[in-house]
Amino acid sequence: MKQPKVNIEEELIAKHWRQFISFLVLSIFGLTTTLGILILEPDLNAIFERKEIDTTKRTFTASGEVEDDKVVDGIHLATGMPYDERFPIVKATCTACHSAKLVTQNRATRDGWKQMIDWMQKTQGLWELGGNEPIILDYLAEYYAPKKVGRRASLEGVEWYILELE
């Protein structure tokens, strides 16, 4: 049997086309990945310098001032937490690791809050609070204590009727 004659020139052209197509596919993949990162990540410094990204939502006044610390009717608007002289310490400590919503959705006694802080220190890497701990515990125990739930008020002025069952 006779070997078919291979055209070396055609083989080289085919090889170069395969290399070109591979390069083109990889380039398109790289460009789409880069564009995706740029679109999804607004803070480019965080990408290149590996800094933590500031994800707080800020509102601005007409003069361009940030309203992060705006308080209305005793409530800090950005966190939804009651504002008093202890609030800056509570905010700085608690929201350093998690959202203020994690605080505002919970209720506990002072001892319960102390147990949560101890748990966070043992398992979540919360630092020692030192002299700030009693301030934080007093704040949480005052504003986020268990709600007293009692029996509902008696119903009055209701005309009752009897269901006739067969």
C-alpha positions in Angstrom: 0.0 0.0 0.0 1.1 3.4 -0.8 1.2 6.2 1.9 -0.8 9.2 1.0 1.4 12.1 0.2 1.3 14.7 3.1 1.7 18.3 2.1 4.0 19.8 4.8 2.9 23.3 3.9 -0.8 22.5 4.5 0.1 20.8 7.8 1.9 23.9 8.9 -0.9 26.2 8.0 -3.4 24.0 9.9 -1.1 24.0 12.9 -0.8 27.8 12.9 -4.6 28.1 12.6 -5.1 25.8 15.6 -2.7 27.9 17.6 -4.4 31.1 16.5 -7.8 29.8 17.5 -6.5 28.6 20.9 -4.9 32.0 21.5 -8.2 33.8 20.4 -10.3 31.6 22.8 -7.9 32.2 25.8 -7.8 36.0 25.0 -11.6 36.2 25.0 -11.8 34.3 28.2 -9.2 36.6 29.8 -11.0 39.7 28.6 -14.4 38.6 29.8 -13.0 37.6 33.2 -11.2 41.0 33.6 -14.3 42.9 32.5 -16.4 40.9 35.0 -14.1 41.7 37.8 -14.0 45.4 36.9 -17.8 45.6 36.6 -18.5 43.7 39.8 -15.8 45.3 41.9 -16.2 49.1 42.1 -13.2 49.6 44.4 -10.2 48.7 42.3 -7.8 49.6 45.1 -9.3 46.7 47.1 -8.4 44.3 44.3 -4.8 45.5 43.9 -4.0 46.3 47.5 -6.1 43.5 49.0 -7.9 46.0 51.3 -11.3 45.3 52.8 -14.0 46.8 50.8 -16.3 49.5 52.3 -19.8 48.2 51.6 -21.7 50.7 53.8 -24.5 52.4 52.0 -24.2 56.2 52.2 -26.7 58.8 51.6 -25.7 62.4 50.9 -27.3 65.7 51.7 -27.8 68.4 49.0 -24.5 69.9 50.1 -22.7 66.6 49.5 -22.2 65.7 53.2 -22.4 62.1 54.2 -25.4 61.2 56.3 -24.0 58.1 57.9 -24.3 59.6 61.4 -27.7 61.2 61.0 -29.9 60.7 64.0 -33.7 61.2 63.9 -35.9 60.9 66.9 -33.1 59.3 68.9 -32.5 56.6 66.3 -29.2 56.3 64.3 -30.6 56.0 60.8 -27.7 54.0 59.3 -27.9 51.2 61.9 -31.4 51.6 63.3 -30.1 51.6 66.8 -31.0 54.0 69.6 -28.5 56.8 69.9 -27.1 57.9 73.3 -23.6 58.6 74.6 -22.7 54.9 74.6 -23.7 54.3 71.0 -20.4 55.2 69.3 -18.6 52.5 71.4 -21.3 50.0 70.7 -21.3 50.8 67.0 -17.6 50.7 66.6 -17.3 47.4 68.5 -20.3 45.5 67.2 -20.3 46.6 63.5 -16.6 46.0 63.1 -17.4 42.3 62.6 -21.1 42.1 61.6 -24.1 44.1 60.6 -26.1 46.1 63.2 -29.1 44.0 62.2 -27.5 41.1 63.9 -27.7 43.1 67.1 -31.2 44.7 66.6 -32.9 41.3 65.8 -31.8 39.8 69.1 -32.9 40.3 72.6 -31.3 39.1 75.8 -30.8 40.0 79.4 -27.5 41.5 80.5 -26.2 38.0 81.4 -27.4 36.7 78.0 -25.5 39.5 76.1 -22.5 38.7 78.3 -22.7 35.0 77.2 -22.9 36.1 73.6 -19.8 38.3 73.9 -18.0 35.4 75.7 -19.0 33.1 72.8 -17.8 35.6 70.2 -14.5 35.9 72.0 -14.0 32.1 72.3 -15.1 31.1 68.8 -15.3 34.2 66.5 -12.1 36.1 67.3 -13.7 39.0 69.2 -11.0 40.9 71.1 -11.0 41.7 74.8 -13.3 44.6 75.3 -11.7 45.9 78.5 -13.5 48.9 80.0 -15.9 49.1 77.1 -17.5 45.8 78.0 -19.7 47.2 80.8 -20.7 50.1 78.6 -21.7 47.8 75.8 -23.6 45.4 78.1 -25.5 48.3 79.7 -26.5 49.6 76.3 -27.6 46.2 75.0 -29.4 45.3 78.2 -31.3 48.6 78.1 -32.3 48.7 74.5 -32.4 45.0 73.5 -33.7 43.3 76.6 -36.4 40.6 76.3 -39.8 42.1 75.7 -42.3 41.4 78.4 -45.1 39.3 76.9 -48.2 38.9 78.9 -51.6 37.5 78.4 -53.7 39.5 76.0 -56.5 41.6 77.4 -59.9 40.0 77.9 -62.3 40.4 75.1 -65.2 42.6 76.0 -68.3 43.5 74.1 -68.2 40.4 71.9 -71.4 38.6 71.0 -70.7 34.9 71.1 -72.6 32.3 69.2 -72.7 28.6 69.4 -71.7 26.5 66.4 -74.2 23.8 65.7 -72.4 20.7 64.7 -74.1 17.6 63.3 
